[in-house]
Amino acid sequence: MRPFSALTLMVIFLGSAAMAETVVLEPVAITEWKAVYGRVEARDRIPARARLGGTLVELAVAEGDEVAQGDVLARVVDEKLGFQLSALDAQRGALEAQLTNAKAELTRGEELLAQGVTTVQRLDALRTQVDVVTGQIAALEAQRQVVEQQAAEGAVLAPVAGRVLDVPVATGAVVMPGEAVAQLGGGGIFLRLAVPERHAGDLTEGDAIEIEGASGTVTGRLAKVYPLIENGRVVADVEVEGLTDRFVDARVLVRLPVGERDALLVPEAALVTRGGLDFVAIEGAGLRAVVPGAEVTVEGVAMVEVLTGLKAGDAVLAVAPEAGEVGHE
């Protein structure tokens, strides 16, 4: 038998010290992820519509503004309503003059009846005339309130609290009743996904979803999967805590769990690179070349999937040896 070199003895010594911690490989079920793009959307997307036709004389908001429910966004004026109010005021003045005269006639009739000069029938006719004119004034007042309410409806109110997404009109424009003056997004922000229908069976409400953001990966929850498939896509909503509504309809990279598969995982610290190749130390068998795959975190431990080079039952050193390859001279 040929003697061991000093280098070989040192490697064996270091390797035996590292063998105190070994990992016996067993297949582990890992989640298969599907990368898709989600779109940031407002839960409620409601137009603020004009209730009155006329000229837009005031526009108080612009795209991106935040508003509360009931805030005045714009004001529409119909000049014909002002003319109607003036006509009603003139009619009221005429009726009030008639009422004053009718009341005076009634007073004189009551005095004449006390003197026995007139009849009760004539007095009743005077009372009826007073009541008729009073009713006409009341009807005119109600009609005036209707016109005033129409003028007040020129104020375009925010139907929900949220952010103004679009303002398709400008000051001075003529708008019709029911025309949208602004588009509002409110009720919270969520991600809407369109997933290929072949993955429909793998989507379950409540699943954890990974979202790639500027500050790193965050986790959301699959809140709803819609039953209607459109253009070969399944629509689903994802709730993400702290999702900003600064950019609505922005595209965000999302990773969906679409299945599971068995894989062999080794601790990341067990990998050692020599000459551009990756190795792991096998108990009793030295270093073995492997092809690593994706990194996976299992219970807070960084693991690496091994695609080839290992099999189930291999005992892998949890920490790679610091010396060169184990061998004999």
ZALO-653658 format. One record per residue (C-alpha): residue number from 1; residue in three letters; z, y, x. Coordinates in steps of 0.5 Angstrom, whole numbers. Example, Ala and Ser with C-alpha at 12.3 -4.5 7.8 and 13.67 -1.06 7.14 Angstrom:
{nr:1 rest:ALA Z:16 Y:-9 X:25}
{nr:2 rest:SER Z:14 Y:-2 X:27}
END
This chain:
{nr:1 rest:MET Z:0 Y:0 X:0}
{nr:2 rest:ARG Z:-2 Y:7 X:3}
{nr:3 rest:PRO Z:4 Y:12 X:4}
{nr:4 rest:PHE Z:5 Y:18 X:-1}
{nr:5 rest:SER Z:3 Y:25 X:2}
{nr:6 rest:ALA Z:9 Y:30 X:2}
{nr:7 rest:LEU Z:5 Y:34 X:-4}
{nr:8 rest:THR Z:4 Y:28 X:-8}
{nr:9 rest:LEU Z:12 Y:27 X:-7}
{nr:10 rest:MET Z:13 Y:34 X:-9}
{nr:11 rest:VAL Z:9 Y:33 X:-15}
{nr:12 rest:ILE Z:12 Y:27 X:-17}
{nr:13 rest:PHE Z:19 Y:30 X:-17}
{nr:14 rest:LEU Z:17 Y:36 X:-21}
{nr:15 rest:GLY Z:13 Y:32 X:-26}
{nr:16 rest:SER Z:20 Y:27 X:-27}
{nr:17 rest:ALA Z:24 Y:33 X:-28}
{nr:18 rest:ALA Z:19 Y:36 X:-33}
{nr:19 rest:MET Z:19 Y:29 X:-37}
{nr:20 rest:ALA Z:26 Y:31 X:-40}
{nr:21 rest:GLU Z:22 Y:34 X:-46}
{nr:22 rest:THR Z:16 Y:30 X:-49}
{nr:23 rest:VAL Z:13 Y:31 X:-55}
{nr:24 rest:VAL Z:10 Y:24 X:-58}
{nr:25 rest:LEU Z:4 Y:26 X:-62}
{nr:26 rest:GLU Z:3 Y:25 X:-69}
{nr:27 rest:PRO Z:-2 Y:27 X:-74}
{nr:28 rest:VAL Z:0 Y:34 X:-77}
{nr:29 rest:ALA Z:-3 Y:36 X:-84}
{nr:30 rest:ILE Z:-6 Y:43 X:-83}
{nr:31 rest:THR Z:-9 Y:48 X:-88}
{nr:32 rest:GLU Z:-16 Y:50 X:-88}
{nr:33 rest:TRP Z:-18 Y:57 X:-88}
{nr:34 rest:LYS Z:-24 Y:60 X:-91}
{nr:35 rest:ALA Z:-25 Y:67 X:-89}
{nr:36 rest:VAL Z:-28 Y:72 X:-95}
{nr:37 rest:TYR Z:-28 Y:79 X:-96}
{nr:38 rest:GLY Z:-24 Y:82 X:-101}
{nr:39 rest:ARG Z:-25 Y:89 X:-105}
{nr:40 rest:VAL Z:-19 Y:94 X:-106}
{nr:41 rest:GLU Z:-19 Y:96 X:-113}
{nr:42 rest:ALA Z:-14 Y:99 X:-118}
{nr:43 rest:ARG Z:-11 Y:95 X:-123}
{nr:44 rest:ASP Z:-13 Y:100 X:-129}
{nr:45 rest:ARG Z:-20 Y:104 X:-128}
{nr:46 rest:ILE Z:-20 Y:109 X:-134}
{nr:47 rest:PRO Z:-25 Y:115 X:-135}
{nr:48 rest:ALA Z:-21 Y:121 X:-137}
{nr:49 rest:ARG Z:-26 Y:123 X:-143}
{nr:50 rest:ALA Z:-27 Y:130 X:-146}
{nr:51 rest:ARG Z:-25 Y:130 X:-154}
{nr:52 rest:LEU Z:-29 Y:136 X:-155}
{nr:53 rest:GLY Z:-36 Y:138 X:-154}
{nr:54 rest:GLY Z:-37 Y:145 X:-151}
{nr:55 rest:THR Z:-37 Y:148 X:-144}
{nr:56 rest:LEU Z:-33 Y:146 X:-138}
{nr:57 rest:VAL Z:-30 Y:152 X:-136}
{nr:58 rest:GLU Z:-24 Y:150 X:-132}
{nr:59 rest:LEU Z:-24 Y:143 X:-127}
{nr:60 rest:ALA Z:-17 Y:142 X:-124}
{nr:61 rest:VAL Z:-18 Y:136 X:-120}
{nr:62 rest:ALA Z:-22 Y:133 X:-114}
{nr:63 rest:GLU Z:-24 Y:126 X:-112}
{nr:64 rest:GLY Z:-17 Y:123 X:-108}
{nr:65 rest:ASP Z:-12 Y:128 X:-112}
{nr:66 rest:GLU Z:-6 Y:124 X:-115}
{nr:67 rest:VAL Z:-4 Y:126 X:-122}
{nr:68 rest:ALA Z:1 Y:124 X:-127}
{nr:69 rest:GLN Z:0 Y:121 X:-134}
{nr:70 rest:GLY Z:-2 Y:127 X:-139}
{nr:71 rest:ASP Z:-4 Y:132 X:-133}
{nr:72 rest:VAL Z:-9 Y:137 X:-135}
{nr:73 rest:LEU Z:-15 Y:135 X:-131}
{nr:74 rest:ALA Z:-20 Y:140 X:-134}
{nr:75 rest:ARG Z:-21 Y:145 X:-140}
{nr:76 rest:VAL Z:-27 Y:145 X:-145}
{nr:77 rest:VAL Z:-28 Y:151 X:-149}
{nr:78 rest:ASP Z:-33 Y:151 X:-156}
{nr:79 rest:GLU Z:-34 Y:158 X:-158}
{nr:80 rest:LYS Z:-36 Y:157 X:-165}
{nr:81 rest:LEU Z:-28 Y:155 X:-166}
{nr:82 rest:GLY Z:-26 Y:162 X:-164}
{nr:83 rest:PHE Z:-31 Y:164 X:-170}
{nr:84 rest:GLN Z:-28 Y:159 X:-175}
{nr:85 rest:LEU Z:-21 Y:162 X:-173}
{nr:86 rest:SER Z:-23 Y:169 X:-174}
{nr:87 rest:ALA Z:-27 Y:167 X:-181}
{nr:88 rest:LEU Z:-20 Y:164 X:-183}
{nr:89 rest:ASP Z:-16 Y:170 X:-182}
{nr:90 rest:ALA Z:-21 Y:174 X:-186}
{nr:91 rest:GLN Z:-20 Y:169 X:-192}
{nr:92 rest:ARG Z:-13 Y:169 X:-191}
{nr:93 rest:GLY Z:-12 Y:177 X:-191}
{nr:94 rest:ALA Z:-16 Y:177 X:-198}
{nr:95 rest:LEU Z:-12 Y:172 X:-201}
{nr:96 rest:GLU Z:-6 Y:175 X:-199}
{nr:97 rest:ALA Z:-8 Y:181 X:-202}
{nr:98 rest:GLN Z:-10 Y:177 X:-208}
{nr:99 rest:LEU Z:-3 Y:174 X:-208}
{nr:100 rest:THR Z:1 Y:181 X:-208}
{nr:101 rest:ASN Z:-3 Y:183 X:-214}
{nr:102 rest:ALA Z:-2 Y:177 X:-218}
{nr:103 rest:LYS Z:6 Y:178 X:-216}
{nr:104 rest:ALA Z:6 Y:185 X:-218}
{nr:105 rest:GLU Z:2 Y:183 X:-225}
{nr:106 rest:LEU Z:7 Y:178 X:-226}
{nr:107 rest:THR Z:13 Y:183 X:-225}
{nr:108 rest:ARG Z:10 Y:187 X:-230}
{nr:109 rest:GLY Z:9 Y:182 X:-235}
{nr:110 rest:GLU Z:16 Y:180 X:-234}
{nr:111 rest:GLU Z:18 Y:187 X:-236}
{nr:112 rest:LEU Z:14 Y:187 X:-242}
{nr:113 rest:LEU Z:16 Y:180 X:-245}
{nr:114 rest:ALA Z:23 Y:183 X:-244}
{nr:115 rest:GLN Z:21 Y:189 X:-248}
{nr:116 rest:GLY Z:17 Y:185 X:-253}
{nr:117 rest:VAL Z:10 Y:188 X:-252}
{nr:118 rest:THR Z:7 Y:181 X:-249}
{nr:119 rest:THR Z:7 Y:174 X:-250}
{nr:120 rest:VAL Z:10 Y:168 X:-247}
{nr:121 rest:GLN Z:3 Y:165 X:-246}
{nr:122 rest:ARG Z:0 Y:171 X:-242}
{nr:123 rest:LEU Z:6 Y:171 X:-237}
{nr:124 rest:ASP Z:5 Y:163 X:-236}
{nr:125 rest:ALA Z:-2 Y:165 X:-234}
{nr:126 rest:LEU Z:0 Y:170 X:-229}
{nr:127 rest:ARG Z:5 Y:165 X:-226}
{nr:128 rest:THR Z:-1 Y:160 X:-226}
{nr:129 rest:GLN Z:-5 Y:165 X:-222}
{nr:130 rest:VAL Z:1 Y:167 X:-217}
{nr:131 rest:ASP Z:1 Y:159 X:-216}
{nr:132 rest:VAL Z:-6 Y:158 X:-215}
{nr:133 rest:VAL Z:-7 Y:164 X:-210}
{nr:134 rest:THR Z:-1 Y:161 X:-206}
{nr:135 rest:GLY Z:-4 Y:154 X:-206}
{nr:136 rest:GLN Z:-10 Y:157 X:-203}
{nr:137 rest:ILE Z:-7 Y:160 X:-198}
{nr:138 rest:ALA Z:-3 Y:154 X:-196}
{nr:139 rest:ALA Z:-10 Y:150 X:-196}
{nr:140 rest:LEU Z:-13 Y:156 X:-191}
{nr:141 rest:GLU Z:-7 Y:155 X:-187}
{nr:142 rest:ALA Z:-8 Y:147 X:-186}
{nr:143 rest:GLN Z:-15 Y:148 X:-185}
{nr:144 rest:ARG Z:-13 Y:153 X:-179}
{nr:145 rest:GLN Z:-9 Y:148 X:-176}
{nr:146 rest:VAL Z:-14 Y:143 X:-176}
{nr:147 rest:VAL Z:-19 Y:148 X:-172}
{nr:148 rest:GLU Z:-13 Y:150 X:-167}
{nr:149 rest:GLN Z:-12 Y:143 X:-166}
{nr:150 rest:GLN Z:-20 Y:142 X:-164}
{nr:151 rest:ALA Z:-19 Y:148 X:-160}
{nr:152 rest:ALA Z:-13 Y:145 X:-156}
{nr:153 rest:GLU Z:-17 Y:138 X:-155}
{nr:154 rest:GLY Z:-21 Y:142 X:-150}
{nr:155 rest:ALA Z:-16 Y:140 X:-145}
{nr:156 rest:VAL Z:-18 Y:134 X:-142}
{nr:157 rest:LEU Z:-11 Y:130 X:-140}
{nr:158 rest:ALA Z:-10 Y:124 X:-135}
{nr:159 rest:PRO Z:-10 Y:117 X:-139}
{nr:160 rest:VAL Z:-6 Y:114 X:-133}
{nr:161 rest:ALA Z:-2 Y:116 X:-127}
{nr:162 rest:GLY Z:-6 Y:115 X:-121}
{nr:163 rest:ARG Z:-11 Y:117 X:-116}
{nr:164 rest:VAL Z:-18 Y:121 X:-118}
{nr:165 rest:LEU Z:-24 Y:116 X:-116}
{nr:166 rest:ASP Z:-30 Y:120 X:-118}
{nr:167 rest:VAL Z:-31 Y:127 X:-122}
{nr:168 rest:PRO Z:-38 Y:127 X:-124}
{nr:169 rest:VAL Z:-38 Y:134 X:-127}
{nr:170 rest:ALA Z:-38 Y:141 X:-125}
{nr:171 rest:THR Z:-35 Y:147 X:-128}
{nr:172 rest:GLY Z:-40 Y:151 X:-133}
{nr:173 rest:ALA Z:-43 Y:144 X:-135}
{nr:174 rest:VAL Z:-44 Y:142 X:-142}
{nr:175 rest:VAL Z:-40 Y:136 X:-144}
{nr:176 rest:MET Z:-41 Y:132 X:-150}
{nr:177 rest:PRO Z:-35 Y:129 X:-154}
{nr:178 rest:GLY Z:-33 Y:122 X:-151}
{nr:179 rest:GLU Z:-36 Y:124 X:-144}
{nr:180 rest:ALA Z:-33 Y:122 X:-138}
{nr:181 rest:VAL Z:-30 Y:128 X:-134}
{nr:182 rest:ALA Z:-26 Y:124 X:-129}
{nr:183 rest:GLN Z:-25 Y:117 X:-127}
{nr:184 rest:LEU Z:-18 Y:115 X:-125}
{nr:185 rest:GLY Z:-15 Y:109 X:-122}
{nr:186 rest:GLY Z:-8 Y:107 X:-123}
{nr:187 rest:GLY Z:-3 Y:101 X:-125}
{nr:188 rest:GLY Z:-2 Y:99 X:-118}
{nr:189 rest:ILE Z:-7 Y:97 X:-113}
{nr:190 rest:PHE Z:-9 Y:89 X:-111}
{nr:191 rest:LEU Z:-15 Y:85 X:-108}
{nr:192 rest:ARG Z:-21 Y:82 X:-112}
{nr:193 rest:LEU Z:-24 Y:77 X:-109}
{nr:194 rest:ALA Z:-31 Y:73 X:-110}
{nr:195 rest:VAL Z:-30 Y:66 X:-107}
{nr:196 rest:PRO Z:-36 Y:61 X:-107}
{nr:197 rest:GLU Z:-35 Y:56 X:-113}
{nr:198 rest:ARG Z:-35 Y:50 X:-109}
{nr:199 rest:HIS Z:-28 Y:52 X:-107}
{nr:200 rest:ALA Z:-26 Y:54 X:-114}
{nr:201 rest:GLY Z:-22 Y:47 X:-115}
{nr:202 rest:ASP Z:-18 Y:49 X:-108}
{nr:203 rest:LEU Z:-15 Y:56 X:-111}
{nr:204 rest:THR Z:-8 Y:56 X:-114}
{nr:205 rest:GLU Z:-4 Y:61 X:-117}
{nr:206 rest:GLY Z:2 Y:63 X:-113}
{nr:207 rest:ASP Z:-2 Y:61 X:-106}
{nr:208 rest:ALA Z:0 Y:65 X:-100}
{nr:209 rest:ILE Z:-6 Y:69 X:-97}
{nr:210 rest:GLU Z:-7 Y:72 X:-91}
{nr:211 rest:ILE Z:-10 Y:79 X:-90}
{nr:212 rest:GLU Z:-13 Y:82 X:-84}
{nr:213 rest:GLY Z:-11 Y:89 X:-83}
{nr:214 rest:ALA Z:-11 Y:95 X:-78}
{nr:215 rest:SER Z:-3 Y:93 X:-77}
{nr:216 rest:GLY Z:-4 Y:86 X:-76}
{nr:217 rest:THR Z:-4 Y:80 X:-81}
{nr:218 rest:VAL Z:0 Y:81 X:-87}
{nr:219 rest:THR Z:1 Y:76 X:-93}
{nr:220 rest:GLY Z:-1 Y:76 X:-100}
{nr:221 rest:ARG Z:0 Y:72 X:-106}
{nr:222 rest:LEU Z:-6 Y:69 X:-111}
{nr:223 rest:ALA Z:-4 Y:72 X:-117}
{nr:224 rest:LYS Z:-10 Y:70 X:-122}
{nr:225 rest:VAL Z:-16 Y:66 X:-122}
{nr:226 rest:TYR Z:-21 Y:68 X:-127}
{nr:227 rest:PRO Z:-24 Y:62 X:-131}
{nr:228 rest:LEU Z:-31 Y:65 X:-131}
{nr:229 rest:ILE Z:-36 Y:64 X:-126}
{nr:230 rest:GLU Z:-41 Y:69 X:-124}
{nr:231 rest:ASN Z:-47 Y:68 X:-120}
{nr:232 rest:GLY Z:-44 Y:62 X:-117}
{nr:233 rest:ARG Z:-37 Y:66 X:-115}
{nr:234 rest:VAL Z:-30 Y:65 X:-117}
{nr:235 rest:VAL Z:-26 Y:72 X:-118}
{nr:236 rest:ALA Z:-19 Y:72 X:-116}
{nr:237 rest:ASP Z:-14 Y:77 X:-115}
{nr:238 rest:VAL Z:-9 Y:78 X:-110}
{nr:239 rest:GLU Z:-3 Y:82 X:-110}
{nr:240 rest:VAL Z:-1 Y:85 X:-103}
{nr:241 rest:GLU Z:6 Y:89 X:-102}
{nr:242 rest:GLY Z:5 Y:96 X:-99}
{nr:243 rest:LEU Z:-3 Y:96 X:-100}
{nr:244 rest:THR Z:-5 Y:103 X:-100}
{nr:245 rest:ASP Z:-10 Y:106 X:-105}
{nr:246 rest:ARG Z:-13 Y:111 X:-100}
{nr:247 rest:PHE Z:-19 Y:108 X:-100}
{nr:248 rest:VAL Z:-21 Y:104 X:-107}
{nr:249 rest:ASP Z:-27 Y:99 X:-106}
{nr:250 rest:ALA Z:-26 Y:98 X:-99}
{nr:251 rest:ARG Z:-27 Y:91 X:-96}
{nr:252 rest:VAL Z:-22 Y:87 X:-93}
{nr:253 rest:LEU Z:-22 Y:81 X:-89}
{nr:254 rest:VAL Z:-18 Y:75 X:-93}
{nr:255 rest:ARG Z:-17 Y:68 X:-91}
{nr:256 rest:LEU Z:-16 Y:63 X:-97}
{nr:257 rest:PRO Z:-13 Y:56 X:-96}
{nr:258 rest:VAL Z:-18 Y:51 X:-99}
{nr:259 rest:GLY Z:-16 Y:45 X:-96}
{nr:260 rest:GLU Z:-12 Y:41 X:-91}
{nr:261 rest:ARG Z:-14 Y:36 X:-85}
{nr:262 rest:ASP Z:-10 Y:32 X:-80}
{nr:263 rest:ALA Z:-10 Y:35 X:-73}
{nr:264 rest:LEU Z:-6 Y:33 X:-66}
{nr:265 rest:LEU Z:-2 Y:39 X:-64}
{nr:266 rest:VAL Z:1 Y:40 X:-57}
{nr:267 rest:PRO Z:6 Y:46 X:-55}
{nr:268 rest:GLU Z:2 Y:52 X:-52}
{nr:269 rest:ALA Z:6 Y:51 X:-46}
{nr:270 rest:ALA Z:4 Y:44 X:-45}
{nr:271 rest:LEU Z:-3 Y:47 X:-43}
{nr:272 rest:VAL Z:-5 Y:48 X:-36}
{nr:273 rest:THR Z:-12 Y:50 X:-33}
{nr:274 rest:ARG Z:-15 Y:48 X:-27}
{nr:275 rest:GLY Z:-22 Y:50 X:-25}
{nr:276 rest:GLY Z:-24 Y:52 X:-31}
{nr:277 rest:LEU Z:-21 Y:46 X:-35}
{nr:278 rest:ASP Z:-15 Y:45 X:-39}
{nr:279 rest:PHE Z:-10 Y:39 X:-38}
{nr:280 rest:VAL Z:-4 Y:37 X:-41}
{nr:281 rest:ALA Z:1 Y:32 X:-38}
{nr:282 rest:ILE Z:2 Y:25 X:-41}
{nr:283 rest:GLU Z:8 Y:21 X:-39}
{nr:284 rest:GLY Z:7 Y:16 X:-34}
{nr:285 rest:ALA Z:-1 Y:18 X:-34}
{nr:286 rest:GLY Z:-1 Y:24 X:-30}
{nr:287 rest:LEU Z:-6 Y:30 X:-32}
{nr:288 rest:ARG Z:-11 Y:29 X:-38}
{nr:289 rest:ALA Z:-17 Y:33 X:-39}
{nr:290 rest:VAL Z:-17 Y:36 X:-46}
{nr:291 rest:VAL Z:-21 Y:41 X:-51}
{nr:292 rest:PRO Z:-16 Y:45 X:-54}
{nr:293 rest:GLY Z:-18 Y:48 X:-61}
{nr:294 rest:ALA Z:-15 Y:54 X:-65}
{nr:295 rest:GLU Z:-8 Y:56 X:-64}
{nr:296 rest:VAL Z:-3 Y:54 X:-70}
{nr:297 rest:THR Z:4 Y:57 X:-71}
{nr:298 rest:VAL Z:9 Y:51 X:-74}
{nr:299 rest:GLU Z:16 Y:53 X:-76}
{nr:300 rest:GLY Z:15 Y:59 X:-71}
{nr:301 rest:VAL Z:13 Y:55 X:-65}
{nr:302 rest:ALA Z:6 Y:56 X:-62}
{nr:303 rest:MET Z:2 Y:50 X:-62}
{nr:304 rest:VAL Z:-5 Y:49 X:-60}
{nr:305 rest:GLU Z:-10 Y:44 X:-64}
{nr:306 rest:VAL Z:-13 Y:39 X:-59}
{nr:307 rest:LEU Z:-20 Y:37 X:-61}
{nr:308 rest:THR Z:-21 Y:31 X:-56}
{nr:309 rest:GLY Z:-18 Y:28 X:-50}
{nr:310 rest:LEU Z:-11 Y:25 X:-54}
{nr:311 rest:LYS Z:-9 Y:20 X:-59}
{nr:312 rest:ALA Z:-4 Y:19 X:-63}
{nr:313 rest:GLY Z:2 Y:16 X:-60}
{nr:314 rest:ASP Z:1 Y:20 X:-53}
{nr:315 rest:ALA Z:8 Y:23 X:-50}
{nr:316 rest:VAL Z:6 Y:30 X:-48}
{nr:317 rest:LEU Z:10 Y:34 X:-43}
{nr:318 rest:ALA Z:13 Y:40 X:-47}
{nr:319 rest:VAL Z:12 Y:44 X:-41}
{nr:320 rest:ALA Z:6 Y:44 X:-36}
{nr:321 rest:PRO Z:8 Y:42 X:-29}
{nr:322 rest:GLU Z:7 Y:48 X:-24}
{nr:323 rest:ALA Z:4 Y:44 X:-18}
{nr:324 rest:GLY Z:-3 Y:41 X:-18}
{nr:325 rest:GLU Z:-5 Y:35 X:-21}
{nr:326 rest:VAL Z:-1 Y:28 X:-20}
{nr:327 rest:GLY Z:-5 Y:24 X:-16}
{nr:328 rest:HIS Z:-5 Y:19 X:-10}
{nr:329 rest:GLU Z:-7 Y:19 X:-3}
END
